[in-house]
Amino acid sequence: MQKLLGASEEDDEEEMEMDVKEEDDEDEENGEKHIAAQMMMGIDGVMASTSSSSGQFQHQQQLQEQVSTPGGGARRSRPLEEKERTKLRERHRRAITARILAGLRRHGNYNLRVRADINDVIAALAREAGWVVLPDGTTFPSRSQGSRPAGGTSAGMTSSSSQMVSQQAPPTSLPGASSGYCTSAEYNACHMKGVFMPTPSPYDLSSSARSQSSGMVGDGGEQTESLPLIAGSMEVINDKQIIGLPPKLPERDFAGTPYVPVFVMLPLGVINLKCELVDPDSLLKQLRVLKSINVDGVMVDCWWGIVEAHAPQEYNWNGYRRLFQMVRELKLKLQVVMSFHECGVNVGDDVCIPLPHWVAEIGRSNPDIFSTDREGRRNPECLSWGIDKERVLRGRTAVEVYFDYMRSFRVEFDEFFEDGIISMVEVGLGPCGELRYPSCPVKHGWRYPGIGEFQCYDQYMLKSLRKAAEMRGHSFWARGPDNAGSYNSQPHETGFFCDGGDYDSYYGRFFLNWYSQVLVNHGDLVLSLAKLAFTGSCIAAKLPGIHWWYKTASHAAELTAGFYNPCNRDGYTAIVAMLQKHGAALNFACAELHFLEQHEDLREALADPQGLVWQVKQF
């Protein structure tokens, strides 16, 4: 947190100094021009009265050259002390502004850009108060349409404009509310009467775009231009035509509103290994209790090891179908998790659900399909990213197996998607369903706050590392670090993660960049297929909150998990960009936010969950 806050303040300081310098240069230039103008006027007067004197004319030319040349004898008359005082005042003012903006970002959850100004702050406050702020600055209440201009400024409210966010909470009892996903701009447009959504960009000056810019309220007898409207009804009130648009409740975007959707996670073992619903009567009673307290829905894992347990592409969804029917009858919603990992090997797991049996059989003959540490210990918790494109799973690659599974789920429960019962699909991308390497396996002896170990020693990952090293021209870099310690080491005990260690050497930067990029590529590939399988549905990915050793320079625990996030580099930018590319929501798990105050051993781990959350939240 301190790292990012400092960076933000440094950017504001640099911008301040540049602006002050520009102002000084502009003042100097204006002063010189003013002096030059006065001197030229005097010269012209002299020339008019003594035009016959060639000596005076030459003197005037020399004087003109002296004045117009920067650095000449004539300078502005403002004292140097006043210039310095102006600089100090401006620097002080901008420093205060930077601290105010940093405080709003950190404590007020305001999503302000790094070089925000007072206009951005006012717009954010207006949106929080329930007003609508257009990109050109036009501001009006979200419910009172009388104050909104009827001209072309309303054309700025397009589906591509994400800045016009109304912060007014939508009532949950509105008729026609839909569970489908839509953007904040779409919700604002649907929430107000008389709002239209032109297809072209508001900055498109083509004739087709201009022809679609007209007022949204017309007199009863006037003929208004044809506009592409969202589906709705037309009403006539006091000889005015008002476009009535059905409200649409967004499924994911509740930022700035008092409404928080609540989904309750069902037990991990609600479906047994035979894909049968465990104790349906007791479950039905519990679901009714949830319904009685106005819970939005439930979340459930769809385990790969249960559904495709015995043979490739033989899927058994019977237990899940019965569960989903119970949820639908109670008018609850579902969030499902495509769980491609093993259950029972992590803290909190109360059931054991292994990977499919046929995958385990392949692993006995080819253990390199599993993640491997430096000592050669295999981790069957999930498949190695190295086989994402290797046809080692009965003629299929790992990503093809994931895609076939997701496509089977989408076809099997098509009516639940069409009816909006399934509101979101979270795609498992690693151990515990999270996008990370299995760098901290409890079964191999890891205990908090150990730094973990790199998981890149199966033959497929080493093959990728060799290829990357050869492309870099350093084939001897095709190896993992030999001084990175063990699972329960601390950063200062290793030569790789200690302050000034090898993590920041040329080899260290190469290795960590490759290691983290493999993780990003894995998420990118799987989510691209998930987006294809669940077209039109909201997908999400889960990111872990690895906050221990966050206050050290290397961020060792994050590095072994695949997040290249030392103190001099932002390791989450590429991940968030990848998620945005696929329109995937981010589920960020960072617990123990206030636990550090109670346990001395956690404070000794130099953990900073608040700082980590703040860093990720900036995106």
Salt bridges, closest charged atoms under 4 A:
GLU13 OE2 - ARG91 NE 3.89
GLU15 OE1 - ARG115 NH1 3.54
ASP19 OD2 - ARG94 NH2 2.73
ASP24 OD2 - LYS87 NZ 3.66
ASP25 OD2 - LYS21 NZ 3.21
ASP27 OD2 - ARG78 NH2 3.74
GLU28 OE1 - ARG75 NH2 3.92
GLU28 OE2 - LYS83 NZ 3.53
GLU29 OE2 - LYS33 NZ 3.16
GLU32 OE2 - ARG75 NH1 2.89
GLU90 OE2 - ARG93 NH2 2.41
GLU90 OE2 - ARG94 NE 2.91
ASP117 OD2 - ARG113 NH2 3.95
ASP120 OD2 - ARG113 NH2 3.03
ASP219 OD1 - LYS240 NZ 2.55
GLU235 OE1 - LYS193 NZ 3.19
GLU251 OE1 - LYS333 NZ 3.33
GLU308 OE2 - ARG396 NH2 3.21
GLU361 OE1 - ARG394 NH2 3.42
ASP368 OD1 - ARG378 NH1 2.87
ASP373 OD2 - ARG377 NE 2.91
ASP388 OD2 - HIS522 ND1 2.69
GLU390 OE2 - LYS463 NZ 3.70
GLU400 OE1 - ARG391 NH1 2.79
ASP404 OD2 - ARG396 NH1 2.72
ASP404 OD1 - ARG407 NH2 2.95
GLU412 OE2 - ARG321 NE 3.35
ASP414 OD1 - ARG410 NH1 2.70
GLU415 OE2 - ARG321 NH1 2.93
GLU418 OE2 - ARG410 NH2 3.52
ASP419 OD2 - ARG328 NH1 3.70
GLU434 OE1 - ARG436 NE 2.71
GLU434 OE2 - LYS542 NZ 3.93
GLU453 OE2 - ARG377 NH2 3.71
ASP504 OD1 - ARG509 NH1 3.42
ASP524 OD1 - LYS581 NZ 3.24
ASP524 OD1 - HIS582 NE2 2.50
GLU558 OE1 - HIS555 ND1 2.61
GLU592 OE1 - HIS547 NE2 3.06
GLU600 OE1 - ARG603 NH2 2.38
